[in-house]
């Protein structure tokens, strides 16, 4: 039997359908997990024999993207194991390869999410887990220290009570530039977050100058980064860069997650072998091969992978 990844690749290659959309058994929305009799879980109270997953689109798109990224880059599974744990990465790939979609979602929920991040209640004999919410809370924030960055700052005023400061961030939140410049706004916003700078000290009563060092990744440049784009308006996203310079490393655009406000629903786009695909686990036609890169009008995040070093 072909793995899910092989199946998707074959679909792209053999897709003669004029509207270029196809259904493949990729991660569907929701999920039902039946607990087989005899398992330890059955004996726990309250008793339930089934787990029902709802509103899983807050993790589905990212799980698909993570799967594609791990398959397309041979060194990434080993590298990501350092952050997410080797057992997690191995089991994640096995479950996705073999179409165990509800189990892979439960792996994410139980291994990576905290209990307060989702609602769960027992209905009759079934445990219902509801992931309604924000995908950055449900996914991006649970990538351990993968994207952790640090920036130090130092005030020129020797009597400043907070002379030395450290700013540690676990995710990458960029804001659109204040003025309306043109060109590559996203690269500018990333530079703004990472570059060294001198600003007036914000400590009350201090008139010193605060010097910020370059922001650096705490554990070295990660294999991939998720840029949180929630603060950006569609008109600020007219240009999405394919190449991004991030903390002295080159990154390439791999995919994006999209948010439909009316339906409060997330979907994703990613590329395989240079083809852009839109994925939506809630639709019957869950994969659509795009003629051109998607226009990122309802962007929730951009996902970039680290480019191979030039040798
Ligand atoms: Zn100061």
Boltz pocket constraint, residues with backbone or C-beta under 6 A from the ligand:
constraints:
  - pocket:
      binder: B
      contacts: [[A, 155], [A, 156], [A, 157], [A, 160], [A, 161], [A, 162], [A, 163], [A, 201], [A, 202], [A, 203], [A, 206], [A, 207], [A, 208], [A, 209], [A, 210]]
      max_distance: 6.0
